Structure formats: C-alpha cells, structure tokens
Amino acid sequence: MLGAIGVAWAQSLFLRTLPSEWTYAQGLLFIVVVGFFPAGLAGLGVLLKRWRARKPKPLAEPEPVVDPDSETDAEKVGAQS
C-alpha cells in the first residue's frame, strides 16, 4: 500500500515537471526497489535494524601504559631537594 501511494505521488510529480521522463523514472524506481528492498517498504524497518546492529561500536580509549621502572614526578622532586 505504501508503495502504491509513493508511485502515485512520484507519477504526479514527474508528470507535472518532466512528463517525457516518467517512464524512465518508473523503470529506475522498479529496479531500485526490487534490487535493494526485496521485502518492499514494509521490510525497510528490519533492514535498518540490521544495519544499525552491524555498525562498529566505538573503541574505548586505551589505558596509559605505566613503566614500573620509571620515576614518578614526586620522586624526581624529592631527588632534586
């Protein structure tokens, strides 16, 4: 039903602005929907959920590496006194 409404809307829009190109636009629309939305517009929600689930999660910042042999700032100050 959503597809029929969308096609009717697109047809009225194209027939007003570019009447000779409507046939090409309709063919392109058909190819895009069949190729990328095989479940139609109703399956678009499922497709978006799958896409969001595949997005990589941001990596956490790595913790700084502490060298146990290095002097701390406090030890450096104490050594200078």
N, C-alpha and C positions, 0 to 999 in steps of 0.2 A: 504494500500500500504506500509506504514511504517513497519507494522508487517511482511509482506511477505519478505521485504528486511532484516529485523532483523533475521527472521528464516533462511533464506538462508545463511546469514553471519554466524550465530551460527552453522548451519549444516556443512559448510565448515571448520570452526574452529575445531569442535568436531571430524569430520571425519579424520582430519589430526593428531590430538593428541590422542584422545580416541575413536576410531571407535566403539567399542562394547558398550559404554555408551551413544551413541547418542539417542537411543530410550528412555532411561530413562530421559535424559535431555529434550527431546522434550515433554514427558509427564508432567514433572515438570513445564516446561515453560507454557504449556497449562493450567495447574491448577492455576499457579500464575496469569496469565493474566485474566482468567475467574473469579477468586476469588477476585482479588484486582483492576482490571481495567476493569469493565464490559462495559465501553464505548470504550475500546481499547486505543491505544496510542493517538488517537485524543482527547480523553477526559482527558488526563493527565494534560493539562493546566488548565482546570476547577477544577480538583481535587487539584492542587497546590494552586490555588487562594482560595479555600475553606479552605485549611489547614492553609494558612497564615492568613486568617481572624479569625480563631479560636485561634491563638496563643495569650496568655495573654499579655496585654500591660504592660510594666514595671511600677511599682508603683512609684509615686513621693515621695520624701523624706518628712517625716512628719516635720512640723514646730516645733521648740523647744517650750516647754511649759514654760510660764513665770508666776512665782508666784508673784502676786501683793504685797504680804506682805513681800517679801524678800528685803533685802537691795542691792542696786547696788554697783559696785566697787567704784564709785565716792563717794557714801555716806559712805562707810566703811573708805575710806581715810580721808574724812572730819571729821569723828568721832574720828579718831586717833590723829589728829592735836591738 
